[in-house]
Amino acid sequence: AQSVTQLDSQVPVFEEAPVELRCNYSSSVSVYLFWYVQYPNQGLQLLLKYLSGSTLVKGINGFEAEFNKSQTSFHLRKPSVHISDTAEYFCAVTLFSGGYNKLIFGAGTRLAVHP
Amino acid sequence: EPEVTQTPSHQVTQMGQEVILRCVPISNHLYFYWYRQILGQKVEFLVSFYNNEISEKSEIFDDQFSVERPDGSNFTLKIRSTKLEDSAMYFCASRMGTGKDIQYFGAGTRLSVL
């Protein structure tokens, strides 16, 4: 069975500092990987995705993530965060099996950016 | 940009009552999903729907739950007899279905069972 582990439930950081949100997954088959962001009282917005090709993927709002197959990781990074990046971040995987593609989410990491 | 629309944004109901959560997926999408997020917990898959039938469901999706696409645009989740533990945020998502495409999520319906 597939699972996603987000190693940090909360990450406090000062504005303009770099940040890394960690995500590890387990799967016996190939997966697609995603990061979603949830701002307070809002829905889930896709930040970035890895489907194939280059292991370094760039997303919206200056975020990027690197797929590491040997370490089964997909860590999210931003070189300089803003107050507006304060949100909950979810890592997710999906199998491409039968076309139905349900998403399996991690528990989330709450990023708190302080001035 | 097209978006997934969910109504209502907040639903309050008494235990034992039936609720219907409504979603309007993106118009040319073929795959539809419901997910649930209990407060403070992870987002969990409930059910996927394709070609007018359930394609996959989780163990959470028991006989109290049902989904329907009653017309060409709406996609509904019904909970027949709500329990306190059904209180959660419910997200609808849709996907076009071309293989490597992504799921687009609605803003969610917060269900509060009293």
Interface residues (C-beta under 8 A of the other chain):
Chain A: Y32 F34 Y36 Q42 G43 L44 Q45 L46 K49 L51 S52 F90 A92 F96 G98 G99 Y100 N101 K102 L103 I104 F105 G106 A107 G108
Chain B: Q6 Y31 Y33 Y35 Q41 K42 V43 E44 F45 S48 Y50 S55 E56 F91 A93 R95 G97 G99 K100 I102 Q103 Y104 F105 G106 A107 G108
